[in-house]
Amino acid sequence: MTHHAVARLDQLDPKHPLRVQAGSEEVILIRSAGQVRAYQANCPHAGAPLEEGVVCNGLLVCPWHKAAFAVDEGVVCEPPALADLRRYRAWVKDGEVWVDDQPLPHPEPPRHSDARCFVVIGAGAAGSAAVATLLAHGFGGRLVWLDQELQPSYDRTALSKFVIAGEMPPDEVPALLEADQLRTGQLERRSGKVRLLDAKKRQITLADGQRIDYDAALLATGGKPQRPDLPGASLAGILTLRSREDAARLIDAAEPGQPVVIIGDGFIGLEAASALRTYGAQVHVVTRHEVPLRMQLGERIGRSVRALHERKGVVFHGPTEVERFIGMQHVEAVLLSNGEKIDTSLVLLGTGVTPATAFVQGVQLAEDRSIAVDAELQAADRLWAAGDIATFPLSGRPVRIEHWRLAQQHGVIAAANMLGEQRRYEDVPFFWTYQHGRTYEVLGHARDWDRIEFVGEPEQGDFIALQCAGERVEAVIAKGYSDAMAQLSQRMKRSLSLAQALELIG
């Protein structure tokens, strides 16, 4: 281990980390409460440069996906990161900051003997976050982790953004948990389908007949892609995009210069349109709406997104719907209700998902097949639900939100409550979408907004848009404005007025 003088103390800004070199190690320095701390320079989730993050309320907020770490110890406090920051010893001598070039050992939580069996069903965003939390909290009992995929627990957001663009091989999609995390505790990973969960008996039956009795269980099975009930919908060549295998099939079937028809103009549909256009396909989007994403982002931003796609060569068809898919064994064309016919051998369905809850018994399902949970994400005695399948109270009203990071937030909270805590969802929903090289971020969940206040022009470049109900900010949409969005991700945990938001944005 070698000590390195890396910076002058007066170079450090309390609001932003400073990236420095300590031997072969790149680290960031944070000056807070009269002390200097040194951590790994890149976010453990996706490698974002943390010196571009913001320090606020005792947290370092990642500039890309709003993971948050405690400034004093580097402990992860909010996903999508699921691991703490590596910490390096740092000290100040004669106005100069010194850092060791080897990380400090990571303290392991004590694991007490525990006879309980916990089961997590699903290894997507929510399930992975729950398992990471249970292991990090030192759960010492038997932990069974079930999923139907052979190699689950990976960053599914990469599929529609990078894999089907030909920019990332399917087998290189980043894992959500590191190998050393999976070696802790009594973790038992199983590939298999759950045939039945009996909430009253607290028993799980697998498709092969095996039974598992649990002391606490988490349902985190996510959604199943919906296939429309239309003539020809089961033809070969009509694909969905949910898993790594789905993405591999799609990129194998796509050919540069050949037409692909995408049904639906939601976020996944438009991300896929961007990615497949990058790959070189001729992309057609069939939509029921003149303006995509108008309900979520408002008319002006929706129009600018459509214009961006059209500049890149994406062709929109609509407002219209699919009448039928034409072909013998394999799709050959899509017939639309407006009379158009699009010749294609490849169709991607972006028509939404249904909660994967058919196996659950003893819990009443909502009309949309989701599971109602209380503020602590509990669905029944010793049973919790998280992510896409959970209808949960947000600001006193029931809501179901299909966002990847929110599923992770749910997983963390549910796992803590399985261990006896009484945590509630008090975070800020956040998601991002990547289309034609542009990243749009959304904070909050606006349901009753009646106006949008803009800073910057969405048609021109960077902008921030405040969706308001009266004078109260319900949600924020942005391209760029990284510092403001990082601060708002924390500030929006309490009521925020338009005037306060504009002052923060500056």
N, C-alpha and C positions, 0 to 999 in steps of 0.2 A: 504494500500500500504506500502511495506517495502523496504528499501534500502539495497543493498547487495554489498559487496566488492567481485569482481569476478575474477580479474586478475591484474597482474602488467602491467603497460604501456609498458615496454620493452619486454613483451611476444608477442606483436602484430606485425605481419608481414604485411607490406602494400599491398602485393600481394595476401594474403590469409586470409579469416576470421578465427577467433578463436571461437570455440564452448565452452560455459560456462553455468553454472547453476545459475539462480537467483531465489532462493526459489524453487517453483515448476515449474518454467518456464525455458525451454532450449532456449537460445538465441545465436546469433553470434555477435561478435564484429568486427567492421571494422575500421581500422585507415586510415584516408585519409585527406589530406590537413590540417594537424595539429589538426584534431578533431577525436573523437571516437564516433561511432554510433552503436546502438544495434538494431537488428531485429530478427524476428522469425527465428528459426534454420533450418526449413525444407521448401523446395520450395512449394508454394501453389498449384502447378500443380500436381505433383505426389509424393511429400514428399522427394525429394532428399536432402541429407545432404549438406547444403549450405557451410559448412566449407571446403568441397572438391572443391568448386568453385574457380574461379579466378577473381581478381579485375583488370580491365584494362580499360583505356579510360573513367574513371568515372562510369563504370558499374560493377556490380557483375553478372557474367555469371554462370548459373546453370551447374553443372558438367554432368547432365544426358541429358537434351534435349535442352540446350542452351537458355533457357529463360534468359532475361537480366533485371536487376533492377538498377535504378539510385542510386548510393551510397549515395547521399546527403539526399534523402527523402524516398527511398525504393519504388518509383513509378515503376510499371512494364513498361518496354520500348519495350520488344520483347516477343512474345508468345514462347512456349505454355501456360505459366502462363497468366491468364487473371485478376488477382487481385494483388493489391499492397502488399508489405510486411508489417506485423504489426511492428510498431516501438515502442521502449522502451526508456525512458529517460536515458541517460548515461552521466557521467562526470568523470573527473580525479581530484583526490585530493592526494597530496603527493606521486605522482607516482603510485597511485593505481586507477583502474577503478571501478566505482560504477554504478550500474544499478537498476532502479525500477523494481519490479516484476509484474507490471500491464502495459499493453500496453497503449500507448497514444491514445486518441480518433481519429478516422479516419475523416479527414475533408470532409464534403459533398460539392460537387460543387453547386454553385447557379443555381437554375432552374427558368428561366424567363418564363413568360407566352408566349406561342407559339401556333399559330393556325395551324401549318403545320402538315401533316400526312406523316410519313415515314413508309415504308414497307420493311421488310427483309423476303425474301422467301428462306427458307432452314435453318435448325437448326443443321447443322453439324459443322465442324471446322470453316469455313469461316463465316457462319451466326452467330454462337455463339460469335466469336471474334468481329464481327461488333456490335452486340447488347451490349456486354460488353463495347465497346468503346463509343458508343452513350450515354449510361447511365453514364459512368464515366466522359464524357465531359459535362454532365448536360443538355442534350437535354430535353426540357420541353414540346414538342408537343406530339401528339399521335403516339405511336410506335407499329405497328402491326407486330407480328412475326408469320409467317406461316410455317407449316411443315406437311407432311403426317403422320409421326409417332405420336403415342399417347403420348409417353414420349421421346422426342428427346433431343438433346444437351448433349451427353455423349462422353466419350473418346473412339472413334471407334477403335483406335489402339490396345486396349486391346482384341478385339474380336479374331483376328488371333494369338495373342501372348499368351493369358492366358485363355480366356473363353473356347475355344475348346480344351485346354489341360486339362480341368477339374480343373484348379487351381483358378478360379474365377467364381462364379455364375453369369449368365447374368444380374440379377437384382442388382448386386453389382458393375457393371461397373461404375467408377466414373463420376459424373456429371461435365460438363465444367464450369458451373456458380454456385456460392453459392446462397442459398435461399435469403440472405439479398440483394445480387445484384439484384435479380429479383423483389424485392419489391420496388425498386426505380423508380421514374418517372411514366409516364403513359404507362406502358408496357401492351400490350394486346396479350396474347399467344393464338393462334388458331390452332387446328388440322383440316386439310382439304387439299384437292387437288386443285391446281390452274389449271383451264381449259384454261385460256387465259390471257396473259398480252399484252395489246395494248400500245406499246411504244409511239405512236403518240397521243393517247387520254390520256395517263398516267392513265390508268384504268386497274384494275385486276378483273377478273371474276372467282369465285370459282365454283367447280363442282356442288354445291347445288344452283347455280344461284345468290348468293350474289355478289355485286360489291363493290369494294373499289377504290376510287379516291386517287391518291397519289401525293405528292409534290416531293418526292424523293424515289427511290426504289433500292434495291440491290438484284441481282440474285445470289443465292448461293446454287443452287440445286444439285451440285455435279454430280456424274456419276451413270448410271444404268448398272448393270452387263450385259455383252454380253452373249447371249446363242447362241452357234454355230448352223448354219443351216445344221444340219446333221440328218439322220434318227434316230429316237428314242430319240432326244434331249429333248422332253417334258415328258418323262417317269417320274413317281414318283421315288424318290430316287436320282435324279440328282439335286443338290442344288448349290446355289450361296452363297457368304458370303459378305454382305454389312451392315446388320442391326443387332441389338441385337436379334430380332426374328429369323433371319437367323442362328445366332450362336446357339441359343437354339435348333432349329430344327436339326442342324448338330450334336451337342453333344448328343441329345436324340437318334439320329439314329446310331451313332458310337458305336461299341462294342469292348472292348479289345480282341485282338486276331483275329479279323475279318478284311478282306481287305477293304481298302478305296482307290479309284483311284482319284488322283488329276490331272486335265488337265491343264498344264501350269507350267512353272518353273520361273515365275516372283517372286517379293518379297512376294506378298500375298500367292502365291502357295507354296513357300518354307517355309514361316512362318507357314502356315497351316500344311505342312508336319511335321515340327518339333513339333508343338503342338499336333497333332493327334498321333504322335509316342510316345510322352510323356504320352498321355492318354492310350497307349497300343495297338493301332490299327496297323495292318499290312499295311504300306503305300506304294503305288505305284505312281510314278510321271511320267506322259506321257509328253515328251518334244520334240520340234522340233530341239533342240540344243544339241550338244555333251557337251558343257560347259555352264552351267547356268550363267546368268548375265554377260556374257562376254562383251556385248556391253556397259553395265553400269560400270562394275568394272574391266574389263580387264581379259585376259585369266588366269593369274596365280592365282588371287584371286578367280575367278569363279571355277577353278579346286579345290582349297582348300575348298571351300564351298561344292562342290559336294562330295568330299572325307569325309568331316565331316558328311554329311547326310548318306553316305553309311556306315560309321563306326557305326552309330546309328541305322542301319537296314532299312533305306529307299531304295527302289528299283527303279532305273531309267529305263525307257523304251524310247529309242530313240537314234539318231534323228528319229522320226516318227510322225504320226498324227493319230487322231481318224478317223476310217472309218465309224463306226456306233455304236450306243448303242443298245444292244439286250435285249428284254424283252417283256412281254405282257402289263400289266398295270404298273409294277414296273421294274426298271432296274435289269438285271441279269448278264450282262457281257458287257465288252467294247472290240470291235474288232478294232485292229490297222491296219494301211495300210501296215505294214511290215509282216502281217499275224498272229501276236500274238493275243491271246484272254485272257483277264483277267476277271476271274469270280469275281463279286462283287455285292452287293446290295446297295452300297453307292458311289456316284461320286460327287466330288466338282469341279466346274468350276472355274478355275483361268485364265480366258481368256480375262481379261480386262474389261473396262467400256466404255460406250458411254455417252457424255454429255447429261444431262437431260434438254433439251431446247425445246422440241417439242411444248410447250405452248406459246412460245415467238413470237409475231407478231410485225412487224415494224422495226425489226433489222435483217440484213442479216446474216445468219449463214455460217460458213466456211464449207468446204467439210467434216470435221470430226464432224460437228454439234456443234462445239464450237462457242463462241461469241468473236469477236475481240474487244479488248478494247485499249484505248490509255495508255500513261505512268501513268496516274492518275486513271486507271481502269474504265474509263467512256466508256459506250457502245453507249449511245444516250443521248439526252437532259434529264437530271435528272434521268438517269438510269445507274447503275454501275453493274459490274459482277466480281465475285471473285472465286478463287479456281479452281477445276477440269474443270469447263466449260469455263474458260477464257483463250484466247490466248493473251498474253501480251508481250510488248517489254522488252527484257533482253539483256543488252549490245548492244542495237540497232537492235536486230533481234527478230522477233516474235517467241514465244515459248509457249507451253502448258505443264505444269508440274503437275503431279498428286501426290503431296506430302501433307501430313496432315498439317505439320507446315507451309508450304508455303501458304496453303489455309487460315490459321489463320493470317499470315502476310498480305495477301490480304484483309481480312476482316477488320483488323485494319485500313489500309490505305484507303479503300473505305469509311468506316464510317466517318473518319476524313474529307474526301473530300465531303461527303454528307453535312457536316456541314460548308463547305465553305473553307476548307484548300486546299492547292494545293500540296499534298504529292505524291511522286513517289516511285515506288518499287526500293529501293537502298540497299536492304538487301542481305544476302547470303542464297541461298536455303540450307536447311539442312533436312536430314531425317536419321532415324535409323531403323535397323532391328534386331530382336532378334530371333536367331535360335540355338536350342540345348544348351541353357545356355550362348551363346556368343552374345554380342552386337557389331554390325558393324555400324559405323557412316559415313555419306557422307556429305561433305560441298562443295557447288558450283554446277555447272551444266556444265559438260564438253561435248562439241559437236565436237570439232575438235582436240582432243588430239592425239599426235603421239608417246608418250613415257610415261613410268611410272618409277619414281624413288622411291625405297623402303628404308625405315629405319626399320630394323627388318624383320622377316621372316613370311609371312602369313601362311605358313605350320606349324610353330612351336608355335606361341603364339601371343603376342602383336606386332603390326606393325603399321606403317603409310605409306601410298602410295600417292605420288604426281603425279596426271595426268597433263601432261604438253603439251602445244602447243609451240614447240621450247623451249625457256627458261621461258615462262610464265606459272604460275600455274593456271590451269583451275578448278580443283577440288581436294579434299583431301579425302581419304578413310582411316579409322582407326579402329583397335580394340585396346582399351586401349588409352594411350597417352591423358588422359583427360585434363590436363593443356594445352597442345599444341593445342588441338582441340577447347577449350574454347577461347584461344587467337586468333586462326585463324578465328573463327566465326566473330570476329570484324575486324581483320587485312585484311581479304579478301574483305572487302567493297571497297578497292582500289586495283589497280594493284599490283600483287605480283610475284616476280621472284623466280626461283628455289633456287638461292643462299640465298635470304632473308628468304624463308621458312625453309630451312635447318638450318640456323642460329637461327631462332626462336625455332625450335624443339630441337636444341641443341644436 
